[in-house]
Structures are given as C-alpha cells and as structure tokens.
C-alpha cells in the first residue's frame, strides 16, 4: 500500500539460542539485537509458491547479523513463509548493501552432485539445476514475472559475534534483482524461517521460536529457542497440519493450521466446513505468515465476513460507496472517517471483535487492527479507512494467509519439536520492557 512517508520503526529482538556443538561449552547467554519494521510504498504482491515477492510487501521485518570470514554486515528480511535464505552477492547500481563472497575465506560453493543440492532442495517451488561450472543453481520466480537467481553456497553466520553457525546453506544470488524501491536497496536478502530443510531455523536445529509485535510503539521481541518465560500467560496451542503426499497447491513447508470458523463478536459465520479445509489439490490451506502484512481469506469466506461486519457496524461506520475502489487489490470494504478524528484514537471504541477459531486456539482481532487508513485518499472532510481482511481470490492465491498485522500483541510460538503453534494475548511493549529490552 502507499504510505505518506516511508520510515523505520526500531524493534528490539531477544535471541535465546540452543547450546550448539559449534559454540563454546558454556551455556549461551541471551543476545539482544535490533529488528526493524520497514514500511514502503510499493503495493503487496503474492506468489502461489513458498517464496513470495517479499521485497514488494508494504511492511517487512529485518534483522542485522554478519556472514563470512572476516565478518561482513548484512540485513535480512525475516519470513516464516519462505524457506531458502539468500543474499545479494553482486554489487549492482541500485543496491546499497551486498555480500561479497570473494572476500570470505569460509565461503564454499555447493556442487550440483552434492547431497544438499540433490535432496535438501526438494521443497523449493522451482527445481534446482546444474550450471556450466557444475554448481547447484537456484531460481526464484515471483508473481509479477520478476525473478532472482544464483548458486547455493555455505558460509559462517554470526549473531553479534557470539553465536556462530559454520556451513549454513544459503542462496548467493547475482542476477535478476529489479526493484527500484529505496528501502529494498538497503536489504541484503531474505532469512527463510519455514519448515523446509534449508530454512534458517532447521539449519540452526532450533526446537522452537517465538515473536511478539507491539501495536502501540516500536518495541518487540523475537525468541529463537525455548523462551521459558514464567510471567507469560499460558499459550493455547493448535496443531500444525501435515500432509505427506505432495499436492500441487499445498505448501508442505508452510506453518499450516486448521481454520475451523470465524466469529464477529459472538456471532459465528455460517460456513460449510468443506470450505475451510484443503481440497484434493491442496488449495485452501491456512498459513501463519510473518512475511505478509494483512490477512487474506478465500472469496466465499471473505464475503461472509465482510457482510457480517458491515451488518454489525451499521450506524457506527459510514461505508465508502465506490465499487471500483479496492485497497491493495484485495480489500473492497472501506469506510469514511472524519479528518478531524482520523487517527487510531479517533476510531469508534465499540468496533466488533473478529475471532479466528482454530483447533484448540483462537486469535482475536480488535480495535485499531481492524481498520487501516489509506494514505492520500480524502473525500471532502473524510479520510478513507479499509477493513484489514482481504479477498485471496482477487490476489490469485488459493489459500488463507494470517498476516503479522493481526498478530500484533499476540505471543506467537512456533513449536517445531511438537508440530504446533501457540498463541497468547500480551502487551508486547510491556513484555519487551520486562525482558529488559528498551528502545
């Protein structure tokens, strides 16, 4: 979406690592890093594969670390919806930062006849190939017809110089980057965090990780490893959906949960159960994704939610009656709010709560997370605000996607060891303070 100005919000991240064989024999100490939320003006675009057009999302979460020997500073986008970590490995006119493999003594190219290239890349949406130098070649293609490509390689990744992971596999990409967005040029690459064999969390052999994003200020937390926080409210867990048989429209590496229903306040939408489960092709899975901003629902479910929300806000919100206006290409329920009150505090206090119901858990979306102001859209004395749920069908994706905007002030734990995701409502800014992390 467009924004009135692009800016960076500082979010602190708290890393707790396992005791790796590559680390010292002493237990790892907690390490605080800075995570940034980048907002930029290009519209969101999606791909149906495991790799999305991440650099064109409105909001991305980035973390800084070092790679190589001697260490080179890099910035990576965190994405639970992608598998392969990759870095720009060639200086280009529009890039502000890149990784130089020639300057690293620990950089290793991966040949195409290696076990890594032959077996660990099976979940990538496009099969790897063998280039003329007999190196493992990867190609990532995106929904807007752009692509990026390069070779698989490995090197040493370091977090604040204390936690070291040699021979981490990543994509060393040297062609195909076409973005002209100013914020994109500051980012070195992507850190994939899904369930695939080459994801960063699997290579780090982490049993779980968690994050908590504040809705009020610039504080936040990311935990890699077991949190064991005594004051955190008990988490409600929902199992991850696992399908062993490959299906053409099902992403087996995604964090897939079973959406069982949606309520607006206490009124449940009338939905057939069949629409909420994947069909014979795998279409209709529900993914929890940190790399997507808003939440997108398949057409019939989106329409049912839209109609119920309109019914419950009648007389409270004024609908924008412009059928051709669709925010971010997928959100066609928008409202008019008086300019004098067009801030989060100016929105009505009695907005109905939307509850996403999962097996054993739920996610509540309330207050300011339900509406977002569309920058630059003014109708007389009114500004335009849109419902933060969108229609997947309009984006051409055959799945439900739970974005990070609706995960604000929710502690989200990805438990890989027990194949489940846990949710607990919490003030993320206060949680950050209790952990001693301050902006």
N, C-alpha and C positions, 0 to 999 in steps of 0.2 A: 504494500500500500504506500501511497505517498505520505511523507511527513513534513511538517512545516520547517523543520531543520533537523539535520542528522546529528546525533550526539551519542556519546558513550556513557553508560552507567557503570560505575565500579561496583562489582560484586565480589565479596571475598569467598574463597573456596577453601575448604578444610579437607586435606587428604590424609587418610589413615591407611597405610599400606601393610600388606602381609609381610612376614619375615621371609624374604626371598633368599635362595641359595646364592644369588649374586650380590646380596647385601652383606653387611657385617654380621657377626654372630649376636650382636646386641639387638634387642627389640627396637623396631623402627619408631622414631619419635614423630608425633603429628607434625605436618608441614602445612603452613598457610600460604596459599597462592592467591593471585588476583585473577578473577574471572570477569570478563567484560560482556555486557549486553550491547550489541551493535544494532542500531536502527538505521535503515537506509531506504531510499525512495523507490527502488525497483519493485514491481509487483511480484507476488508469490507465484511460482510455477512448480508443477509437480511432475514426477516421472512415475510410471507404474512399477518400476523395478526397485531394488533395495537402495539404489543411490538416487537421491533426489537432486534437483537443481538448487543445492543448498545456498550457493552464493547469490541467489536471487530472491531468497526469503526476506521478508521485512525485518525480522529480528533473528540474530544468530548469537550464540553463546560461545565465547572464545576463551582459551586458556594459553598462557605462555609457559614454555619449557625450553630445554636445549636438546640438540641432537648432534651426534658426531664427536670426533676427537681430533683437535680440540673442540669444545662445545660451541655450537652456533645457536643463537637465539632464534626461536620460531614462535609463531602464533597459530594455533589450530582451533577450528570450529568443532565443538562437541556435538555429536549427533547420535542418538540411540537408534535412529532409523537407517544408518549406514554401517557397512562392515569395514571396508578397507580404509586404513589410514593412508593418506597420501600428502605429499609435499610438492610444491613447485621447485623444480631442480634446474631451472634455466632462467637466467636473467632476461626479462622482457621489458620493453619500454614502459608498459603500464603497470608494472609490479613494483611495489615498494620493498618487498621482502621475499627472499627465496633461500632455499638450502643449496649450498654448493658441495656436491659430493666429492669433487676433486680435492677439496681442502680437508677431507676427513680420512684419517688413517684406518678407521674401523669400518668404513663403508664397504659393503660386499654386494656384488651383483648376483642375482639368482638365475641360474641357467634353466632352460625350459625342460630339461630332463630330470630336474630335481623333484623330490617328493613334495616339496612345498608348492611348486608350480603345477604338478600333476594332480595332486589330491586335495590340497587345502584351499583351492580357489573354486571349488565346485558350486558354492552358493553365490558367486558373483553373477550378475544378470547377463553379462556377455562373456562367453568362454575366452580364456587367455589363449595366446598364440605364441609361436616361436619366431623371433625376428632374425634377420640375416646373420647377426652375431651369436645366434643360438641362446639368446636371453629370453626370459619369461616376459612377454609383452602384454600389457593390460590396456583396455579401452573402456572408458565410462561414457555412456551416451545419455543425453538428457532430453527432457520433454520439448524444449524449444529448438531441437535439432543441433544444439552445440555439443561439443564433446571435449574430453581431455584424455591424453594417453601418455604412456611411458613404460618403464620397466619395473618389475618387482625387485626390491633390494632389501638389505637389512643394515641396521646401524644401531648405535647405542643411544637410547633415550634416557634423559636425566630430568628429575624434578628437583629444582633448587640445588642441584649438585649432590644431593644426599641419597636419593633412591635411584639406582642405576639398573637398567634393563638392557643388556647387550643383545645383539642379533634380533632386534624387533623388526618384523617384516612390515614394509610399507610400499606404497607406490611412489616411485621417483618420476614425476610427470614433467615432460619437457616440451609438450606441444598441445595446441588446441584450446588454450585459455583465451576467451574472447571478451570477458566482462570489462566494461569501461567504468563501472561504479567505483567511486573514490574509496569507499570502505572496503570493497572487495580486494583492492590492490594492497591493502595493509595486512592481509591474511595470508599465511604461508600455505595452509592446507586444511584438511579435514581429519578429525580423530573419530573414526567409526567405533561405536560402543554397542553394536547389536550382538546377537548370539552366534554370529558366524565364527568360523575357525580362526580367521585372521583379524578379528576385532581386537581393539586395544585391551579390553578387559579380559578377554580369553588369553591373549598372549601374556598378560600380567598375572594370569592364573588367580584372579580375584574371585572369591566366592559370592560377593555381593557389592553393590554400590548404591548410593542414595543421593538425592539432591532436594533442595528446598529453595524456592524462588520467592522473594518478597514481592508483595503487591503494593507496598507503601513507600519503600525507599530503595536505596541502592545496595542493600545488604543481601547476602545469600550464601548458601553452603553447598558444596559438593563433597561427598564422602566416598572415597574408593576404599573398600574393605568393610569390615563389620563395625557398625557405629557404637553399639552398646552404650547408649545414652540413657541414664536412669530416669531423667525427668521427662523424656519423650512419651507422649500418650501411646497406649498400645496400638499397634498397627493392625488394620483389618486387611487380610490377605485374600487375593484371588489367584487361582492357578493359571499358569501360562498354558495356552492351547498349543499342543504339539501334534503335527501331522507328519507321519513318517514317509508317506507316499508323495512324491513330487507332483504338484498340481500347477498348471500354467499361470494361474492368477493368485497363488498363495505364496507369500514371502515367509519361508520357514525360518529365516534368521531374525525376523522381527519379534518384538515383545508383544505377542498377541494374547489378548484376554477375551473372555466371552461377555459381550454386552447383552444383558438379559431384559432390559427395559429402560424407559426414561419417564420421569415424573416431573411435572410442573407444579410446584408446591406439593400437595398430597394427591394430585390427580394423575394417575398413570395413563400414558398414551395407549390407545387401542391399536396394538401392533401384532401381526401374526408372528409367532416365534420363528417361522422359517426365514423371515427377512433379516433376522439378527444373527443367523449362523452362516458360515461359508457354504456356498453351493458346491456342486460336483466339480467345478473348475477351480475352487478356492476363493472365488470372489465373495466379498462380504466379511472379510476378517476385520477385527478391531485392533488397531495398533496404538500403543502408547509411545509418543514420539517427541523427543526434546528438540528436534530439528525443524518442527513445524509450529507456527505461531498459534493459529486458531484450531477449532475442532470442526471436522467435516463429516457429514452423515450422508448415507445413500439417499437418493431422491425421495422415495416414499416416506422414510423416517424423518427426513428434514422437513418435508411438507407438513407432516402431522405435528411436529414440534412447533413449527412456525405458526400454524393455525391456532394451536392451543395457547401459545404465548401471546399472540395477538388478542385472543379472547380474554385472557386474564389481565391484559394491560389496557383494555378498552376504557377510555375515560381517564387513564393515568398518563399515557404517552400518545402523541399525535403521529400517526403513520405518514411517511413520505409517499404520496401517491404519484410516483413516477415509475411506471413499469419498466422503462428502459434502463433505470439506474441499478447497477449491480456492483457492489463493492468487492474488489479483488476478484471479480469474475465468478463469484460463488455465493455472495451474500446479498439477497434481494429483499431482506426485511430491514427497513431503515426508518428512522423517526426524526421529527423536527424538535429541537430543543432551543429555547430562547437563548440568544447570545449572552445575555447578562448572567445566565446561570449555567453556561455550557462548560462547566468543569466537572470533575468527578463528584465534588461535594454538591453540585447543583442538580444532579440527577435525583429522581424521586427515591425516597427511602423505602418505599413499600413494593419494590420490584419483586415479582415471584421468583422463587429459587428453582433452578433446574438441577435435577439429580440424575446422574448417570448410574444405573444399577448394574453391578457385576455380581458374579457368583461369590458371595461371602464379603463383598465390599461395595462401597459406593463413593462417588465423587460429587460433591456439592458445588455448584457454580452459582454465585450470588453477587449482589451489589454491582460494583463498577466492572467486574469481569464479564458481565452480560452484554455490555454495550461499549463500543469504541467510537470515538469521534473521528470523522473523515476530514482530514486536513484540507483546507482550501474550498470546501463545499459549504456555501452560505446561501440561504434562501431568505432574502429580506433581512429580518432581525433574527432569523433562526439559523442554527448550525445543524449539520446532518450527523446523526449517530446511527450506527448499524449494529444489529444483533451479531454476536461473535460466534455463531454457529453458521456453517456454510453447507452448500449442496455439493457433495462429491461428484455427482453426475455432471455438473457444469464444468468441473475440472478434468473430467475424463479419467477419474480414478475409481476403481471398483472396490473400495474399502472404506471403513470408518477409521478416522485418524483423530486421536486425542492429543491436541497441541499443548504447548507449555503455557500458553496464556491461561488456560483453565486448570493448570497445575499450580498456580500461584497460591502461596500459603497452604500448601499441601506437602507433607513429607512423603516423598515417593521413594520406595526402596525396591531395587531390582535384585531379587534373591536368586542367583543363578544356580546355587547348590540345590535348592529345593524347588526350583522351577515355579516361582510365584512372584507377584508384585504386591507390595504392601502400601496402604495409604493411611495417613493420619493428619487431621487438620491441626495446624500450628501457625502461630505468628512467626514467619520466617525471619523477620528482622530481630525479634526478641531472641529467637533460637541462636542467631548469629552472635548476639551480644553475650548470651550465656556461655557460648563456646570461646569467648574472648576474642572474637573477630570484629574489628571496628574499621569503618571507612576512614 
